Amino acid sequence: MRQYIQQVTNTTAALPTSRWHLSDQYTKPVIADQWSLGYFRNTADNAIEVSGEVYYKTITNAIDYRDGAELQLAQAVETQIVQGSGQAYGFEGLLRKNKGRWTGFASYTFARTFLTMNSPYVGERVNNGNPYPANYDKPHTLNILATHRPTAWFSMSLNFTYSTGRPTTQPAAIARVAGVLVPIYIDRNQQRVPDYHRLDFSMTFEQNPLKKKRNQSSWVFSIYNVYAHKNAYSIFYKLSPASASDAYKLSIFGTAFPSLTYNFKF
């Protein structure tokens, strides 16, 4: 696979930013070669579905920001990025139940992606030329969905999701230069934000299918993030004279959100 447009992400800001960049005379297209082996099986009546797959991928011309890149003001983004190699490997598994009053699925993914930016020029090396986790490296991801339909017009669902926190780069030390506190960064993406997990709940009230109507409608009551877990979107630091190690966690939708929806089809 050859990719001629790349998304370059910065993970050190309070609000991680991304930029799209087209391949040109300075930036080579990303080339990926992937090998995979999978096993898939359904029961005779298709009530149960099981699948598993392992894969390994090599990446050529992988792209990332150089150390100290000027992300917002740079008009020529190609001057702020470097290219190297990478590798990715993992496992994907799925168990699905398709029939019965209880239906749903459970999926698990183990995935790792490492990049190596080892340029002959010191200024274009990242992490001293050693492999480091990519910005989207999340080793563990688990999704579970369970739906119970006791009648033809009512159903309720529970959805749980969990994933390893994404990599981030945190300052290793603080230096005072001319009375100004300056953060010192050493290795890239060697820390992670806290793991992400969330539970959602919903109930759906539909029309009785025995009553034939031209128009169809339904009510859906749901609660997003049932136990109001404050998942960290990012962790960032603010330097102040009083403290040189003020860390802040930014959470988005860090509480439970109920909603009521009316659907109408005609």
C-alpha positions as CSV (number, residue, x, y, z in Angstrom):
1,M,0.0,0.0,0.0
2,R,1.3,3.5,-0.9
3,Q,-0.2,6.5,0.8
4,Y,0.2,10.0,-0.7
5,I,-1.5,12.0,2.0
6,Q,-0.4,11.7,5.7
7,Q,-1.9,12.9,8.9
8,V,0.9,14.3,11.2
9,T,-0.2,14.5,14.9
10,N,1.3,16.4,17.8
11,T,0.6,14.9,21.3
12,T,2.4,17.4,23.5
13,A,-0.3,20.2,23.4
14,A,-3.3,20.5,25.6
15,L,-5.4,19.9,22.5
16,P,-3.5,17.5,20.3
17,T,-3.4,19.0,16.8
18,S,-3.2,17.2,13.4
19,R,-2.2,18.4,10.0
20,W,-2.7,16.8,6.6
21,H,0.3,16.8,4.3
22,L,0.5,15.7,0.7
23,S,3.6,13.9,-0.7
24,D,5.8,16.2,-2.8
25,Q,9.4,16.5,-3.9
26,Y,10.5,16.8,-0.2
27,T,8.1,14.2,1.4
28,K,8.1,10.7,0.0
29,P,4.8,8.6,0.1
30,V,4.4,6.2,3.0
31,I,4.8,2.6,1.9
32,A,3.4,-0.3,3.9
33,D,3.7,-4.1,3.4
34,Q,1.4,-6.2,5.5
35,W,1.2,-10.0,6.1
36,S,-1.8,-11.4,7.9
37,L,-3.2,-14.8,8.9
38,G,-6.7,-15.4,10.1
39,Y,-9.2,-18.0,11.1
40,F,-13.0,-17.5,10.7
41,R,-15.8,-19.9,11.7
42,N,-19.6,-19.8,12.0
43,T,-21.9,-22.4,13.6
44,A,-24.3,-24.2,11.3
45,D,-27.2,-21.9,12.0
46,N,-24.9,-18.7,12.0
47,A,-25.9,-18.1,15.7
48,I,-22.3,-17.9,16.8
49,E,-19.4,-16.2,14.9
50,V,-15.7,-16.5,15.9
51,S,-12.7,-15.0,14.2
52,G,-9.1,-14.3,14.9
53,E,-6.3,-12.7,12.9
54,V,-2.6,-11.9,13.4
55,Y,-0.7,-9.4,11.3
56,Y,2.7,-7.9,10.8
57,K,3.4,-4.7,8.8
58,T,6.6,-2.9,7.8
59,I,6.5,0.8,7.1
60,T,8.8,2.8,4.8
61,N,9.0,6.6,4.8
62,A,7.0,6.9,8.1
63,I,6.4,10.5,9.0
64,D,6.5,12.5,12.2
65,Y,7.4,15.9,13.5
66,R,11.0,16.8,14.2
67,D,12.0,17.7,17.8
68,G,11.2,21.3,18.6
69,A,9.0,21.7,15.5
70,E,7.1,25.0,15.1
71,L,3.6,23.5,14.6
72,Q,1.3,26.5,14.2
73,L,3.4,29.2,12.5
74,A,5.3,27.1,10.0
75,Q,4.0,27.8,6.5
76,A,6.1,25.1,4.9
77,V,5.2,22.0,7.0
78,E,7.8,19.9,5.1
79,T,10.5,21.8,7.0
80,Q,9.1,20.5,10.3
81,I,8.8,16.8,9.6
82,V,11.2,13.9,9.3
83,Q,10.8,10.5,7.8
84,G,12.0,7.0,8.8
85,S,10.9,3.5,9.2
86,G,8.3,1.6,11.3
87,Q,6.8,-1.7,12.2
88,A,3.4,-2.7,13.4
89,Y,2.1,-6.1,14.6
90,G,-0.9,-7.4,16.6
91,F,-3.9,-9.6,17.0
92,E,-7.6,-9.1,16.4
93,G,-10.3,-11.4,17.9
94,L,-14.1,-11.3,17.7
95,L,-16.9,-13.4,19.3
96,R,-20.4,-12.6,18.1
97,K,-23.8,-14.0,19.1
98,N,-26.5,-13.3,16.4
99,K,-29.6,-15.1,17.6
100,G,-31.6,-15.4,20.8
101,R,-33.0,-12.8,23.2
102,W,-29.5,-11.9,24.2
103,T,-27.3,-10.9,21.3
104,G,-24.0,-8.9,21.0
105,F,-20.3,-9.3,20.5
106,A,-16.9,-9.0,22.3
107,S,-13.9,-7.9,20.4
108,Y,-10.3,-7.6,21.5
109,T,-7.3,-6.0,19.7
110,F,-3.7,-6.1,20.7
111,A,-1.8,-3.7,18.4
112,R,1.7,-2.1,18.6
113,T,3.3,0.4,16.2
114,F,6.9,1.7,16.6
115,L,8.7,4.3,14.5
116,T,12.4,4.8,14.0
117,M,13.7,8.2,12.9
118,N,17.5,7.6,12.7
119,S,18.8,10.2,10.2
120,P,22.5,10.8,9.5
121,Y,21.8,14.4,10.7
122,V,21.5,14.8,14.4
123,G,18.8,17.5,14.1
124,E,16.5,15.0,12.2
125,R,16.7,12.2,14.7
126,V,13.9,11.5,17.1
127,N,14.4,9.7,20.4
128,N,18.2,9.6,19.7
129,G,17.4,7.4,16.7
130,N,15.9,4.6,18.9
131,P,12.4,3.1,18.2
132,Y,9.5,4.8,20.0
133,P,5.7,4.2,20.1
134,A,3.8,6.0,17.4
135,N,1.2,8.6,18.5
136,Y,-1.6,6.2,17.8
137,D,0.0,3.2,19.5
138,K,-2.6,1.7,21.9
139,P,-1.7,-1.9,22.8
140,H,-5.1,-3.0,24.2
141,T,-8.6,-2.3,23.0
142,L,-11.7,-4.1,24.3
143,N,-15.3,-3.6,23.1
144,I,-18.3,-5.4,24.5
145,L,-21.9,-5.0,23.4
146,A,-24.9,-6.8,24.9
147,T,-28.5,-6.4,23.7
148,H,-31.5,-7.9,25.4
149,R,-34.8,-8.0,23.5
150,P,-37.5,-9.7,25.7
151,T,-40.3,-8.5,23.4
152,A,-40.6,-7.5,19.7
153,W,-41.1,-3.8,20.7
154,F,-38.6,-3.3,23.5
155,S,-34.8,-3.8,23.8
156,M,-32.0,-2.6,26.0
157,S,-28.3,-2.5,25.4
158,L,-25.1,-2.1,27.3
159,N,-21.9,-1.0,25.6
160,F,-18.5,-1.1,27.3
161,T,-15.2,0.1,25.8
162,Y,-11.7,0.1,27.1
163,S,-8.4,1.1,25.5
164,T,-4.8,1.8,26.6
165,G,-4.1,5.5,27.0
166,R,-2.4,7.0,24.0
167,P,1.4,7.9,24.2
168,T,2.4,11.4,25.3
169,T,5.7,13.2,25.8
170,Q,6.2,14.7,29.3
171,P,9.0,17.0,30.5
172,A,11.8,15.1,32.3
173,A,13.1,18.2,34.1
174,I,12.8,22.0,34.4
175,A,15.6,24.4,33.9
176,R,15.7,28.1,34.8
177,V,17.2,30.2,32.0
178,A,17.5,34.0,32.7
179,G,14.8,33.7,35.3
180,V,12.5,31.8,32.9
181,L,11.4,28.2,33.6
182,V,12.0,26.0,30.5
183,P,10.8,22.4,30.3
184,I,13.4,19.8,29.1
185,Y,12.2,16.9,27.0
186,I,14.3,13.8,26.5
187,D,12.5,10.8,25.0
188,R,9.3,11.0,22.9
189,N,6.1,9.1,23.6
190,Q,7.6,7.3,26.6
191,Q,4.6,8.1,28.9
192,R,0.9,7.6,28.4
193,V,-2.4,9.3,29.4
194,P,-4.5,7.2,31.8
195,D,-6.4,4.3,30.2
196,Y,-9.8,5.0,28.7
197,H,-12.9,3.2,29.7
198,R,-16.7,3.9,29.4
199,L,-20.0,2.2,29.8
200,D,-23.1,3.3,27.9
201,F,-26.7,2.2,28.4
202,S,-29.8,2.5,26.1
203,M,-33.5,1.4,25.9
204,T,-35.5,1.4,22.7
205,F,-39.3,1.4,22.6
206,E,-40.6,0.6,19.2
207,Q,-44.1,0.1,17.7
208,N,-45.8,-3.2,18.2
209,P,-44.9,-5.1,14.9
210,L,-48.3,-6.9,15.0
211,K,-50.0,-3.5,14.4
212,K,-49.3,-2.7,10.8
213,K,-48.9,1.0,10.2
214,R,-47.7,3.0,7.3
215,N,-45.4,5.2,9.4
216,Q,-43.0,3.9,12.0
217,S,-41.7,5.6,15.1
218,S,-39.6,4.7,18.2
219,W,-38.3,6.3,21.4
220,V,-34.7,5.8,22.5
221,F,-33.5,6.7,26.0
222,S,-29.7,6.5,26.6
223,I,-27.0,7.3,29.1
224,Y,-23.5,8.0,27.8
225,N,-20.7,7.3,30.3
226,V,-23.0,5.8,32.9
227,Y,-20.5,5.9,35.8
228,A,-19.2,9.4,34.9
229,H,-15.6,8.4,34.4
230,K,-13.4,11.4,33.7
231,N,-11.4,10.0,30.8
232,A,-8.2,12.0,30.1
233,Y,-8.2,13.5,26.6
234,S,-4.7,14.9,27.2
235,I,-2.3,15.8,30.0
236,F,-0.4,19.0,29.7
237,Y,1.8,21.2,31.9
238,K,1.8,24.9,32.8
239,L,4.9,26.5,34.2
240,S,4.4,29.0,36.9
241,P,6.8,30.8,39.4
242,A,5.0,29.0,42.3
243,S,5.5,25.5,41.0
244,A,7.6,24.0,38.2
245,S,5.5,20.8,37.9
246,D,1.9,21.8,37.5
247,A,0.2,19.0,35.6
248,Y,-3.4,19.3,34.3
249,K,-5.7,16.7,32.9
250,L,-8.2,17.7,30.2
251,S,-11.4,15.6,30.1
252,I,-14.1,15.9,27.5
253,F,-17.6,14.5,28.4
254,G,-16.3,13.7,31.9
255,T,-19.7,13.0,33.3
256,A,-22.9,11.0,32.5
257,F,-25.0,12.4,29.7
258,P,-28.7,11.2,29.4
259,S,-30.6,11.7,26.2
260,L,-34.0,11.1,24.8
261,T,-34.5,10.6,21.1
262,Y,-37.7,10.3,19.0
263,N,-37.3,8.6,15.6
264,F,-40.0,8.8,12.9
265,K,-39.9,7.0,9.5
266,F,-42.4,7.5,6.7
